[in-house]
């Protein structure tokens, strides 16, 4: 009799555990978002915000699609977004836009349900995929050559660097007209190489191209404009054109001072100060060679007054 009662108790316990497990499974299933197709999801959109094209991505001529996986609440709000694929320069803007979207509630068995879907966010520069591929191939070829040019220049292998930097300058002209930063950089590198080879007149040609591009594409307080004026000034000094060199040195110093005062970064302020110090020291040498000892002393005093911290790091 006792064994029979024990058996009945075991059966009741097992039944209870099975029912409990089923109930917990049903509750857990309710917590899992229901997967819906992107087509179905798009039909439920009530509010859609277009993403802002990131300025850096546009300047770098980057286009493409960002694929996201989004969770949409019972109320139709986007509560979570994850990146599946897409360029890292485009993805943050796509996420910010999609988080502002709103959907008509999704119904499952007549009840509002949380759902999960994929969303494709396109970014286009207004050119075809075929043209974009050609542009990217040209860009890849340029940057590969530019990297080689920089490496050789840093290694002080100026003869090999000249050949590589000239090739980079040729390749940069195959890029779209908007890629002015790359053009300016390519001509500056070629100028640096020729200057180090003591081909001063030859160096002046790419440096002048660098300056022309900088004047047309940069704002008056941007440091890169000051660098371009300095490059031309240095080449002119080396060729013996002291009068024009003096003018460009003055503009370079003024521009770098504006850049330093305009920027908030303590690290960049320190960098610009270091460049100003060097440029002022060169300018003082030019003034002495021109016979302006008093102005040379003033330039040297100004250079010596600039404090540059050697151990300052970028935050």
N, C-alpha and C positions, 0 to 999 in steps of 0.2 A: 504493500500500500504506500509506504514511504517512497519507494522507488518510482512509483507511478506519479506521485505528486511532484517529485523532483524533476521528472521528465517533462511534466506539463509546465513547470516553472522555466525550464530551459527553453522550451518552445516559445513561451510568451516573451522571454527576453530577446530571443533571436528575432522574433517578429517586430518587436519594438525597435531593435537596432536597425533592421532593414527599412522600416518606415522612416526612422530618423534620418538615415542616410539618404533616402529618396528626397525628403524635405530639404535637407541641406544642399543636395545637388541641384534641386530646383531653384533654391534661393541663390546659389552661386551662379547658375545659368542666367538668372535675371540680372546679375551684376556685370556680366560680360556684354560689351557692346555688340550689337547685331551688325554683321558685315553687309554693306549695301554697295551696289555698283556705282561707279563715278557718274554714269548716265542718269541713274535714279537720283543720285544726290544733286546733280545739277538742276534737275527738274524741281527740286525743293528750295532752291536759292531765292530768298526774298531781298537780301541786301548783299551786294558784291562790291568790294573796294579794290580798285586796281593798284598794284604795287608801284612804288616809286622806283625808278631806274637808279641804282646806286651810281653816283657821279664817277667814282673810281672805276667801276665796271664799264661805264660808258666811255670813259677816257681810254681805257685799255681795249676797247672794241670787243667786249665779251657779250655774247648773246647765247640764248639756249633756253631750255625748259627745266624747271625745278619740280620734281615730283615729291609730294608731301602725303603723309598719312595723318588724317585728322579725326578726332573724336568729337561728335556732336551730341549735345545734351538733349534731354527730353523736351526742353524748351526751345531748342534750335540754335543754341549758342555753341560756338567752337570752344571747347574746353582744353584741348591738347593738340599739339601739332609736332610731328617728327619728320625729319628729312629722310627721304628714301634715296634720292639722287639729285644731282644738280651742282652747278658751280658754286663753290663756297662764297664767292663775292656776291652772288645773286640770292642765295638761300635766305639770309636774314630778312631781306626786304619782302620776299615771298611769304615768310612766316608771319611777319607783322601785318601784312595785308589780310591774309586768310583768317587770322584771329579776330578780325573785325567783321567777318561775314556772318550773316544770320540766315537760318533756314526755317522753312515751315516744318513743324514737328513731324517726325516719322512715326507711323502707326504700325504696330505689330499686334495682331489679333485684336485690333480695335483700340489698343492702348498706346499712348506716347512711349517711345523707346529711345534709349541711347544707342547711337550707331557709330560705326567706324567706316571710313571711306578714303579713297585716294583722290588727290586733287593735283592737277597739272597746271602750273603757273608759267606762262611763256614770257620771255623777255626778248624783244626783237629790235635790232638796229635799223630795220627797214630794208634789209638786203636778203636775198635768197640764201638757202642753205649752201648751195653750190658756190656762190660768191663768198659766203662767209668762210667756207673751208679753204678757198684760195687765199683769202686774207690771213687766216690762221697759219697756213703753211708758210706764207711769206714772213709772218711775224716770228714763227719758230726758227726759220732760217736766219733771220736777223739776230735774234737774241743768242743763238748758238755762236754766231760769229762775234758778237759784241762781248760775250763772256770770254771767248778765246783772246780777244784784243785786250781786255782788262787784265787777264791772267798774265799775259806776256809783258804788259806794261808794268805790273807790280813786280814781276821778276827781273825788270830792267833789261829785258831782251828786246831792245828797241828796234833792231833791224827786222826781226820777225814780227814784232808788234805793228810796225808800219804797214806791212802787207796785209795783216789781218784787219787792222783798223780801217784801211782803205776799202777793203771788201765790205766791211760793216757799213761804211758810209755809202757805198753803192747800193747795198741791200735795203738800207733805210728808206731810200727814195721809192721803193716799190710798195711801201706801206701807204695807207690812206692819208689824205692831206691833214686829217685831224690829229695824226700822231706826231705832234710837234715836240713833245718831250723827248721821244726817241731820236728825232732828228738832231735836236740840240745836243743831246748826250753823245751821239755818234761823232759829230763834228768836233766837240770838245776833246774827246778821246784821241781823235786823229791829230788834233793840234798839240796835245800833251806829248804824244809820241814824237812828232817832228821837232818840237821844242827841245826835248831831251836829246835828240840827235844833233842839236845845234843847227838845224835847218830853219832858221828864224823867219826868213821871208816866206818859206813854204808853210810854216805853222800859222802865219798871219791869215792865210786864205781860209782855212776851216774855222779859225777863231772868229773871223768876221762873219761867217755864215752862222755860227753859233749865236753871235750877238744879234744879228738881224732877226733870227727866229725868236730869241728871248724878248726883244723889244716888241715884237708883234703878238706874242702869246702870254706874256707874264705881266703881272701888276707891278707898279713902281716900287713897292716895298718887298718884293720877293727876293730872297737871297740869291736864287739862281741867276737873276738878272745882274746882280752885283758880281757874281762869279764870272759871267760872260764879259762884262766890262773889264774886269781884272785880267782875264786871259788876253784880251786884245791889247790892253795897256802893257802887259809884260812883253808880248811879242814886239810891239812898237818900240819899247825901250831897248830890246835886244837888237833891233835893226837900226837904232840910232835916231828914230823920229821922236825926239824928246818932247817937242811941243804938243803933239797929238796924244802922246802917251800920258803926259801930265794931266790933260783934260779927262782922259778915260780913267786914270787913277782917282781923280777927284770924284767922278761919278760913281765909281765902284765903292769908294769909302762911304759916300753919302747913302747909297742904296743899302749897303750892308748895315749901316747904322739904323736906317729905317726898319730893316728886317728884324734886327735885334730888338728894337723897341716895340715892334708890332706883335711879336710872338709871345705866347704865354709860357711855353715850355722853358723851364730853367736850363735843361740840358741843351736845347737848341740855342738859347741866349748865350750860353758858354761857348758853344761851337762857333757861332757868328763872331763872338768877341775874339776868339783865337784867330779866325781868318782876318778880321780887321787889324789885329796886331801885326800879322805878317804883311798885309798889304801896306800898312802905314810905314813899316820898316823899309819895304821896297821903294815906296814913294819918297822917303827921306834920302835914299841913295840917288834916286833920279834928280832930286832937287840939288844935292851937292854937286852932281855932275853938271847941272845947269848953272852952277855958280850961285845958287840961292841958299847960302849957309844958314841964315836966320830962319827961313821957312823950314829948312831941313831939321834944325834943332827943335823947332816947334812940333814937327811931325814925329820925331823921335821921342820927345817928352810925352806926346799924346799916346804913342804906342806903349811906352813904359808904364803909363798910368792904367792901362787895361789889365785887369786881373783875370787870369784864366786858370780854372781849377782842373788839375790833371786827373783827379780820381772821380769826377762827377759822372754818374751813370744815368741813362735814360730810364725813367719810370714807366 
